[in-house]
Amino acid sequence: MRNPQQYFPAAGADHLRQARLFRSRAVSMAAAVGRGRKSGRREISTGHAKVEGTRDFKAQSLAPADIGKVIDACRRAVYRYLSLESSSLV
């Protein structure tokens, strides 16, 4: 069987570059965890001002896009805040 790098020389280099990036990210994340840093989205409580505002504006029958403009958040965040509110009531 022939060497695939003979036909696709960039494929081997790309694989090595991806592996090197993966290792460096893993090392960076491990160092950050060691310093007490967390990754991912921050948790938000149901008592947060934006969640409360979302609930109030939804009670006034505003559309999610309009609520997002008022509280300075994207529409997806508005849906997240509304689902957070409803899941905590259950």
Secondary structure, DSSP 4 states (H G I P E B T S, - for coil): ---HHHH-HHHHHHHHHHHHHHHHHHHHHHHHHHTT---SPPP--TTSHHHHHHHHHHHTT--HHHHHHHHT--HHHHHHHHHHHHHHH-
